[in-house]
Amino acid sequence: MEYAVEVETYTLSKANNLVLNVDGAIGTLFLDLLAGSGMFTKPEIDEIVDIGYLNGLFVLARSIGLIGHTFDQKRLKQPLYRHPWEDVLYTK
């Protein structure tokens, strides 16, 4: 987590809105867990990062959130949110 705070301090020096979000914190804590557990070598940790496991955690969390929103809309007996077509920009 100390590393995450250092990253946030660095990014905040570039722009005051580049704060560490929950995804960054989870990624940092996951890497700290891998390194601190003593169960993985440095090359194994590097491979886990290169394969994209942390991206998988990000997608998993977003998927759970989308499912939650869907169930909430159904519970409230509201239609699913649809963004207005005139606000969608298509480019080629």
Sine and cosine of phi, psi and omega as CSV:
sin_phi,cos_phi,sin_psi,cos_psi,sin_omega,cos_omega
0.00,0.00,-0.52,0.86,0.03,-1.00
-0.87,0.49,-0.64,0.77,0.03,-1.00
-0.89,0.46,-0.67,0.74,0.01,-1.00
-0.87,0.49,-0.66,0.75,0.01,-1.00
-0.92,0.40,-0.61,0.80,0.07,-1.00
-0.90,0.44,-0.66,0.75,0.04,-1.00
-0.88,0.47,-0.70,0.71,0.01,-1.00
-0.89,0.46,-0.68,0.73,0.03,-1.00
-0.87,0.50,-0.67,0.74,0.02,-1.00
-0.90,0.43,-0.74,0.68,-0.04,-1.00
-0.92,0.38,-0.57,0.82,0.04,-1.00
-0.92,0.40,-0.42,0.91,0.06,-1.00
-0.94,0.34,-0.37,0.93,0.02,-1.00
-1.00,0.02,-0.62,0.79,0.03,-1.00
-0.39,-0.92,0.63,-0.78,-0.11,-0.99
-0.97,0.23,0.02,1.00,0.02,-1.00
-0.92,-0.39,0.19,0.98,-0.01,-1.00
-1.00,-0.10,0.86,0.52,-0.02,-1.00
-0.99,0.16,0.38,-0.92,0.04,-1.00
-0.96,0.27,0.86,-0.52,0.00,-1.00
-1.00,-0.05,0.00,-1.00,-0.06,-1.00
-0.89,0.45,-0.55,0.84,0.02,-1.00
-0.91,0.42,-0.66,0.75,0.06,-1.00
-0.90,0.43,-0.65,0.76,0.02,-1.00
-0.91,0.42,-0.68,0.74,0.01,-1.00
-0.90,0.44,-0.69,0.73,0.03,-1.00
-0.87,0.49,-0.69,0.72,0.00,-1.00
-0.90,0.43,-0.70,0.71,0.00,-1.00
-0.91,0.41,-0.59,0.81,0.04,-1.00
-0.89,0.45,-0.70,0.71,0.03,-1.00
-0.91,0.42,-0.62,0.78,0.04,-1.00
-0.90,0.44,-0.63,0.78,0.04,-1.00
-0.90,0.44,-0.69,0.72,0.02,-1.00
-0.88,0.48,-0.73,0.69,-0.05,-1.00
-0.94,0.33,-0.64,0.77,-0.08,-1.00
-0.98,0.22,-0.33,0.94,-0.05,-1.00
-0.95,0.31,-0.42,0.91,-0.04,-1.00
0.97,0.23,0.09,1.00,-0.05,-1.00
-1.00,-0.05,-0.16,0.99,-0.06,-1.00
-0.79,-0.62,0.64,-0.77,0.10,-0.99
-0.99,0.12,0.24,-0.97,0.03,-1.00
-0.86,0.51,-0.72,0.70,0.05,-1.00
-0.87,0.49,-0.58,0.81,0.03,-1.00
-0.92,0.39,-0.66,0.75,0.04,-1.00
-0.90,0.44,-0.68,0.73,0.03,-1.00
-0.87,0.49,-0.64,0.77,0.02,-1.00
-0.91,0.41,-0.66,0.75,0.04,-1.00
-0.86,0.52,-0.67,0.74,0.02,-1.00
-0.93,0.37,-0.71,0.71,-0.02,-1.00
-0.89,0.46,-0.60,0.80,0.00,-1.00
-0.91,0.41,-0.55,0.84,0.04,-1.00
0.96,-0.29,0.41,0.91,0.01,-1.00
-0.85,0.53,-0.61,0.79,-0.01,-1.00
-0.92,0.40,-0.57,0.82,0.10,-0.99
-0.90,0.44,-0.60,0.80,0.05,-1.00
-0.88,0.47,-0.65,0.76,0.06,-1.00
-0.89,0.45,-0.65,0.76,0.02,-1.00
-0.88,0.48,-0.74,0.67,-0.02,-1.00
-0.91,0.42,-0.65,0.76,0.01,-1.00
-0.86,0.50,-0.73,0.68,0.00,-1.00
-0.89,0.46,-0.67,0.74,0.01,-1.00
-0.91,0.42,-0.62,0.78,0.01,-1.00
-0.90,0.44,-0.70,0.72,0.03,-1.00
-0.88,0.48,-0.64,0.77,0.03,-1.00
-0.90,0.44,-0.68,0.74,0.03,-1.00
-0.90,0.44,-0.65,0.76,0.04,-1.00
-0.90,0.44,-0.67,0.74,0.04,-1.00
-0.87,0.49,-0.69,0.73,0.04,-1.00
-0.89,0.46,-0.66,0.75,0.01,-1.00
-0.88,0.47,-0.75,0.67,0.01,-1.00
-0.89,0.45,-0.61,0.79,0.01,-1.00
-0.90,0.43,-0.67,0.74,0.03,-1.00
-0.89,0.46,-0.66,0.76,0.03,-1.00
-0.92,0.39,-0.65,0.76,0.01,-1.00
-0.88,0.47,-0.63,0.78,0.00,-1.00
-0.99,0.13,0.01,1.00,-0.01,-1.00
0.82,0.57,0.70,0.72,0.05,-1.00
-0.91,-0.40,0.47,-0.88,0.07,-1.00
-0.94,0.35,0.38,-0.92,0.07,-1.00
-0.90,0.44,0.57,-0.82,-0.02,-1.00
-0.91,0.42,0.73,-0.68,0.10,-1.00
-0.80,-0.60,0.83,-0.56,0.01,-1.00
-0.95,0.30,0.65,-0.76,-0.02,-1.00
-0.86,0.52,0.72,-0.69,-0.04,-1.00
-0.86,0.51,-0.57,0.82,-0.05,-1.00
-0.93,0.38,-0.26,0.97,0.04,-1.00
-1.00,-0.04,-0.10,1.00,-0.04,-1.00
-1.00,-0.01,0.82,-0.57,-0.02,-1.00
-0.98,-0.20,0.84,-0.54,0.07,-1.00
-0.96,-0.27,0.73,-0.68,0.05,-1.00
-0.82,-0.58,0.37,-0.93,0.03,-1.00
-0.97,-0.25,0.00,0.00,0.00,0.00
